[in-house]
Amino acid sequence: MEKYCCDKFQFRYSGEKTMGLNIRIIGYGKSFQERAQLNIDRNFIITEGYAGKIEDCAKKAIINFCPFCGTNLRAFYKDMSYIQEIME
């Protein structure tokens, strides 16, 4: 099984979050899910570099498909080990 859907996704996911275009996989704790009335445990977010937490990032967009190869991200990245940050 492939660890990443494509090399470009891997580069943007693995890179330093404070520089350039990057992709973050954010997990949601149960209390956050209840407050936000979400029935999902993670989201895939593309940002320009940021410092601190994803919620402090001014420019961000939730994505469902890889912008490089078109893979359905929720179907491909099911393992919790991909989550980089958890919102509680």
Sine and cosine of phi, psi and omega as CSV:
sin_phi,cos_phi,sin_psi,cos_psi,sin_omega,cos_omega
0.00,0.00,0.68,-0.74,0.03,-1.00
-0.95,0.33,0.63,-0.78,0.02,-1.00
-0.98,0.19,-0.55,0.84,0.02,-1.00
-0.78,-0.63,0.47,-0.88,-0.02,-1.00
-0.93,0.36,-0.50,0.87,0.05,-1.00
-0.29,-0.96,0.27,-0.96,-0.03,-1.00
-0.89,0.45,-0.60,0.80,-0.01,-1.00
-0.92,0.39,-0.64,0.77,0.06,-1.00
-0.89,0.45,-0.71,0.71,0.00,-1.00
-0.84,0.54,-0.69,0.72,-0.01,-1.00
-0.88,0.47,-0.71,0.71,-0.03,-1.00
-0.96,0.27,-0.48,0.88,0.03,-1.00
-0.98,0.22,-0.65,0.76,-0.12,-0.99
-1.00,0.07,-0.25,0.97,-0.08,-1.00
-0.95,0.31,0.19,-0.98,0.04,-1.00
-0.89,0.45,0.77,-0.64,-0.08,-1.00
-0.95,0.32,-0.25,0.97,-0.06,-1.00
-1.00,0.02,-0.07,1.00,-0.07,-1.00
-0.76,-0.65,0.68,-0.74,0.16,-0.99
0.90,0.44,-0.13,-0.99,0.03,-1.00
-0.94,0.33,0.76,-0.65,0.04,-1.00
-0.58,-0.82,0.34,-0.94,0.01,-1.00
-0.89,-0.45,0.77,-0.64,0.00,-1.00
-0.87,-0.50,0.59,-0.80,0.12,-0.99
-0.94,-0.34,0.92,-0.39,-0.12,-0.99
-0.96,-0.29,0.79,-0.62,0.06,-1.00
-1.00,-0.08,0.45,-0.89,0.03,-1.00
-0.90,-0.45,0.83,-0.55,0.10,-1.00
-0.94,0.33,0.27,-0.96,-0.04,-1.00
-0.85,0.53,-0.67,0.74,-0.03,-1.00
-0.91,0.41,-0.61,0.79,0.05,-1.00
-0.91,0.41,-0.68,0.73,0.01,-1.00
-0.86,0.51,-0.66,0.75,0.01,-1.00
-0.92,0.39,-0.72,0.70,0.00,-1.00
-0.89,0.45,-0.66,0.75,-0.05,-1.00
-1.00,0.04,-0.04,1.00,-0.04,-1.00
0.81,0.59,0.77,0.64,0.02,-1.00
-0.98,-0.22,0.53,-0.85,0.11,-0.99
-0.89,-0.45,0.46,0.89,0.06,-1.00
-0.82,-0.57,0.42,-0.91,-0.04,-1.00
-0.96,-0.28,-0.01,1.00,0.00,-1.00
-0.34,-0.94,0.34,-0.94,0.12,-0.99
-0.64,-0.77,0.36,-0.93,-0.01,-1.00
-0.92,-0.38,0.87,-0.49,-0.15,-0.99
-0.82,-0.58,0.73,-0.69,0.08,-1.00
-0.96,-0.29,0.73,-0.69,-0.06,-1.00
-0.66,-0.75,0.25,-0.97,0.32,-0.95
-1.00,0.08,0.36,-0.93,-0.07,-1.00
-0.72,0.69,0.50,-0.87,0.02,-1.00
-0.47,-0.88,0.33,-0.94,0.07,-1.00
-0.90,-0.44,0.45,-0.89,0.01,-1.00
1.00,0.06,-0.71,-0.70,-0.04,-1.00
-0.97,-0.25,0.36,-0.93,-0.02,-1.00
-0.85,0.53,-0.55,0.84,-0.01,-1.00
-0.92,0.40,-0.32,0.95,0.03,-1.00
-1.00,0.05,-0.12,0.99,-0.05,-1.00
-0.97,0.25,0.78,-0.62,-0.04,-1.00
-0.96,0.26,-0.63,0.78,-0.04,-1.00
-0.91,-0.41,0.89,-0.46,0.03,-1.00
-0.39,-0.92,0.44,-0.90,0.05,-1.00
-0.61,-0.80,0.70,-0.72,0.09,-1.00
-0.98,0.17,0.73,-0.68,0.02,-1.00
-0.84,-0.54,0.51,-0.86,0.03,-1.00
-0.93,-0.36,-0.36,0.93,-0.02,-1.00
-0.80,-0.60,0.54,-0.84,0.04,-1.00
-0.87,0.49,0.79,-0.61,0.00,-1.00
-0.94,0.33,-0.16,0.99,-0.07,-1.00
-0.98,-0.22,-0.64,0.76,-0.06,-1.00
-0.84,-0.55,-0.14,0.99,0.06,-1.00
1.00,0.08,0.08,1.00,-0.01,-1.00
-0.89,0.46,0.64,-0.77,0.12,-0.99
-0.94,0.34,0.94,-0.35,-0.13,-0.99
-0.92,0.40,-0.66,0.75,-0.02,-1.00
-0.90,0.43,-0.55,0.83,0.02,-1.00
-0.97,0.24,-0.56,0.83,-0.08,-1.00
-0.99,0.13,-0.72,0.70,-0.10,-1.00
-0.99,-0.16,0.94,0.34,-0.02,-1.00
-1.00,0.08,-0.46,0.89,-0.08,-1.00
-0.94,0.34,0.73,-0.69,-0.02,-1.00
-0.90,0.43,-0.30,0.96,-0.03,-1.00
-0.92,0.38,-0.27,0.96,0.03,-1.00
-0.98,0.22,-0.34,0.94,-0.07,-1.00
-0.91,0.41,0.77,-0.63,-0.06,-1.00
-0.98,-0.19,-0.34,0.94,-0.07,-1.00
-0.41,-0.91,0.63,-0.78,0.01,-1.00
-0.88,-0.47,0.76,-0.65,0.08,-1.00
-0.99,-0.11,0.85,-0.53,-0.04,-1.00
-0.98,-0.19,0.00,0.00,0.00,0.00
